[in-house]
Amino acid sequence: AQSVTQLDSHVSVSEGTPVLLRCNYSSSYSPSLFWYVQHPNKGLQLLLKYTSAATLVKGINGFEAEFKKSETSFHLTKPSAHMSDAAEYFCVAGGDDKIIFGKGTRLHILP
Amino acid sequence: NAGVTQTPKFQVLKTGQSMTLQCAQDMNHNSMYWYRQDPGMGLRLIYYSASEGTTDKGEVPNGYNVSRLNKREFSLRLESAAPSQTSVYFCASRTWGAGGPRDTQYFGPGTRLTVL
């Protein structure tokens, strides 16, 4: 069965410091993997995706993620946090039919 | 090209009432999905349709039914609404299967449903 685990429900970082949001997946085969961001009372915005090409994926707003098959991980990083990054982030795995979301990580940015 | 559209945007129901949430996409996608979003739970898959004429249960199908009316439209029906179904509902469609370089989902704006 396919599943996605976001290891932290809340992460707090200071503005200008690195961001790390952790995601592990389980799947019987290599899924497509995605990160979405959702700002309060807004819809979902795609940050980046991995679809079996390069394992280091660059997305919008300076975010990137690395697919590590041996660790079944797809962690999201950003070198320097900005206040506008405060939002909820979802790691998502897409199998051949279903798309499964993690429970989300809320990112807080401290001034 | 409107993408994925959902109606209504907001709805308030009384316990026991029924309603249908409508979803349509104009991108010729085969796969469509219904999710509900609740605080701390992420988006949970209710039902999905891998192609026209097929539907399958997701993680939380109880209390819901779906119809894939044609390739464009995928509706979600609550036959007898309960307060536990108060949530934000998202419809999505998908371009491609797993691993395809064009694999992307497109989400509707959501329907905020309150059941009193």
Contacts between the chains, C-beta under 8 A, distances in Angstrom:
chain1	res1	chain2	res2	distance
A	6	B	42	7.9
A	9	B	40	7.1
A	29	B	98	7.3
A	30	B	98	7.3
A	30	B	99	6.0
A	31	B	98	5.1
A	31	B	99	7.6
A	32	B	98	5.0
A	32	B	99	6.1
A	32	B	100	7.4
A	32	B	103	4.3
A	34	B	105	7.4
A	43	B	90	7.9
A	43	B	107	6.0
A	43	B	108	7.9
A	43	B	109	5.4
A	43	B	110	6.2
A	44	B	90	7.3
A	44	B	107	4.8
A	46	B	104	7.0
A	46	B	105	7.8
A	49	B	103	7.0
A	49	B	104	6.7
A	51	B	98	8.0
A	51	B	99	5.8
A	51	B	100	6.1
A	51	B	101	5.1
A	51	B	102	7.7
A	51	B	103	4.9
A	52	B	99	4.3
A	52	B	101	7.7
A	53	B	101	6.1
A	90	B	42	6.0
A	90	B	43	6.9
A	92	B	105	7.8
A	94	B	94	7.3
A	94	B	98	5.5
A	94	B	103	6.1
A	94	B	105	7.3
A	95	B	98	5.3
A	96	B	97	5.0
A	96	B	98	5.0
A	97	B	31	7.2
A	97	B	48	6.7
A	97	B	50	4.8
A	97	B	56	7.1
A	98	B	45	6.2
A	98	B	48	6.2
A	98	B	58	6.8
A	99	B	33	6.1
A	99	B	45	7.0
A	99	B	48	7.7
A	99	B	92	7.2
A	99	B	94	6.8
A	99	B	105	6.1
A	100	B	45	6.6
A	100	B	59	7.9
A	101	B	35	7.4
A	101	B	42	4.3
A	101	B	43	4.2
A	101	B	44	7.2
A	101	B	45	7.8
A	102	B	42	5.6
A	103	B	40	6.6
A	103	B	41	6.0
A	103	B	42	4.1
A	104	B	40	7.5
A	104	B	42	4.7
